[in-house]
């Protein structure tokens, strides 16, 4: 997207019917907005419509709330689900990690060089392995150990951190604990997870070693929104890498870590740029 002075994103999801794009674009034009990007999709049964626009607003429009209020008649007319986000506002995210630090390290680096335009308000872990790494970036580290007897208390503390910091997105950067159904419901559409793409073929410990023994030719990673169906939430982004018989299990692990890191960073970027809308358990991604 080109450089803008007062950039916003608007997304629309609603039953498909004529006039939706015209109504939104006419409003933006009449308010002096300059549309920079526009992408739309109608699902294959022709019943549901999705729209994302990026636009530069005049200085008179300074808040998301103003746009939402002024768009309300169009929302009511088309029975829309509508979101508006100021593209300059850096979303507040919380990262969760266990003992594998490649995704965490990648996100911290991207954040440090300005390639990930978010505010990381903290890192939560059920282990303390990465405390010094996180604090070296000036970010608060929360050690919240988990056991069968403390899981509920840990999730209560987690939600206190989320609410106190106005967290908009929780990122599971290889966090190896299952979140409760209640937490998944409360945070629906606000938690992104990353995992290898061998599921459901290679479950449990050492999936890359299992894949090696079966002679797989492709390995990959999947980033998705978390639901109470373990690892089955709406898929945001995926990637694969080709491998062969000459590679050791450790080689597959190393390649897999790289793919996981890239896919998770892409998924976060798609989310914060308001490119993802969930409908009927599917993530519609308008690039």
N, C-alpha and C positions, 0 to 999 in steps of 0.2 A: 504494500500500500504506500502511496506517495506521502511525503511529509504534509501534515495538516496542522492547523492551529488549534482547532477545537473538535477533535475527532470522537465520534460515537459509533457504537454498533447497535443495530436493532435486529431482533429475530422474531419471526412470526410462525406459528403453527396453528392450523385451523382446517375445517372442512374445505375442500376444494370447490371454488365457484369463480365465475368471472369477476374481474374488477378489483382483486386484492392488491396486485402490484400497482395498479393505477391509483388506488386510494392512498396507499402509503407514499408513493413517489410524489403524488400531487401535493399532499400535505407538506412533505419535506421541501419541495420546490417553493411552495407559497411562503414557507418560513425562511427562505433564503439559504437552505442547506444545499451543499454540493455533494451529490452521490459519487463516491469513489469506487466502490465495489458493489456488485449485486449478483446473487446466486439464488436459484430457486429449484425446487424439486417437487414433483407430484408423484405419490406412490403409485405402484403399478396397477392397483385396482381403481385408480383415479379418484379416490375419495378424500385423500388428505394432502394438504399443501404446506410446503415449508419455504421460508424466505429468510435470507440474511442480507442486510445492507450495511455497508460502512460508509459514513458520510462526515463531511466537515460542516459543523454548525456555525452560524454567526455568533459573535460574542454575546449577543443578547440572551442566548440559550446557554446557561451555565450549569445546569444540573440534569441528572437522569429523571428526577421527579417531575420537572416541568414537561419534559417530552412525554412521559408516561401519562400525565394528566391530560395533555392536549390530544394525545392519540386515543383516548378512551372512547370517543364516539365511534371511531373506526373499529376498535376492539369489540365493542358491543354489536356493531352492525354485522361483523363477520364471525362472531363467536371465537375470537382469537385467544391464544396464549401468546403473550407478547413480553419480551424482555428488552431493556435498553441498558447499555453500559457505556460509561465514559471511558474511552480507550486509554486515556492518560492515567486513570486510577489504577494503581498497582494492587491487584488482588492479594489478600493476606492468605498465605498457605501454611499448613503444618505438615511436616514430614514425619513419617513413622518408619522405623527400621529395626531389624534384629541383628544378626551377626554377619550378613553379607553386605558390604559397604560400597559396592561398585556404583549402584544407582545413586545413592546418597552423595558420594564423592563427585559424581558427574554433575548432579544438580547444584551442589555448592559451588563448583567451578564455574558453571554457566552463569549462576547468579552473581558471582564475584566479578565477572567480566562484562556484565550487563546484557548477556544473551538470553537471560530468563527474566523478563520484566515483572517480577512479583516481589512481595515482601515476605520473606521466610520468617515467621514470628517465633518458630521454635522447632525443635526436633524431639520426638518422643521415642524411647526405646525400652524394650523389656530387658536389655543388657546395657552395661556401661562402657562397652568397647570403644565407642566413637565419641565419647564425651570430650576428649581433648581436641579432636578434629573439629567438631561442631563449634566449640567455644573459641577455637582459633579464628573462626570466621565471624566472631562477635555475635553469635546466635545462642539463645538459651537452650540448654539441654535438659530434658526431663527424663529421669530414670524411673520408669514405672514397671517394676517386675510383675510377672504374671504367674499365678499358679491356680489350680482348680478352686482354691478357697478365696483367692483375692481378685479373680477376674472381674466380678461385678464392681468392686471398689475401684479397680483400675479404670474401668470404663466411665465410672462416675467422675473420677479425677480428670480423665481425658476430656469429657464434655465440659468440665469447668474450664480447662485450658482453651478449648474451642470458643466458648462463649465469652470468656474474659478478653480474648484477643480478637474477637470478631472474625474468626477464621471462615473464609469462604470455600476453601478447598483443602481436603486432607489427602495427602499423597502417601500411599503405601509403597515405600521404596525397598521392596523385599522385606516386608514386615511379616513374620512367620507365625502370627497368631490369628485365629478365626474370630471375627467380630460377631457380636451377638445380633440376633434378629432385631431387637429393639434399637440398637445403635444404627444398624443398616437402614432401618425405616426412618429414623430421625434425620439421618444424613443422606437420604436418597438423592442421587445426582451430584453429590458433593464429596465423594470419595473415589479416587482412582487407584487401581491396583495394577501391578505388573507381574507377569509370570512367564515361564517358558511355554512354548506352544506344543509340547509333547502330550499334554493332557487331551483325552483321558488315557492314552496308551501307556504312558510311563508315569505312574503315580509313586508317591512316597519318596524314600531317600535316594539320592544320587541318580536323578533322572537322566543326566547326560551319560553316565556310565551304562545305564540300561539301554539308552539309545545306541551307544557305541557297540554294544554286544549284538544289537539287531541290525547293525550296518546301515543306519539311516543316512540319507543323502541330503536332507534339508533340516536345519534347525532354525528356530525362530522365537519370537516373543509376542505376547498379546497384552495390550493395555485396555482395561475395561472399567466401567463403573461398578462399584461393589453393591451387591444385593445379598439377601440372605440365602440365595442359591450359590453355594461356594464355587467361585471361579466361572460363573455362568452369566455374569452381568453383561449389559450392552457393550459391545466391542467398539472402542474408539479408534485404535490404530494397531497394526500388525506389521511385522517385517520378517524376512527369512534370509538365511545365508546358506550357500551350498557348501557341503563338506564331502569328504571321501574317505576311503579305507586307509589312506596313509596317515590320517590324523589320529592322535591318541585321545583318550578320554579327557585329559587335561587340556588338549587343544580345543576340544568341543566346549568345555567349560569356559575357556577364555573367549572364544568367539561368541558364545551365548551371553556372556556378561556384557560384551560390547553391544550386541543387538538389543538386549534388555534396556540398557542405558539410553540408547538412541530412541527407542520406541516410547519409553516413558516420557522423555523430554518432549517429543513430538505431541504426545497426547495432552500433556499439560498445556502446551502452546495452543493446540486446537481448542481446548476448553476455555482458556482465558481470552481467546480472540472471538469467543461466542460463535464458533463454527459447528458446535455439536448440539443436536436436539434429539431427545429420546422419545420414541413412539413405538408402542407395542413391543417392548423389550429390545428394540433395535436402536442403534445410534445412527442418526442421519448426520453426515459430516459434509458441510458445504464449504468447499475449498475456494 
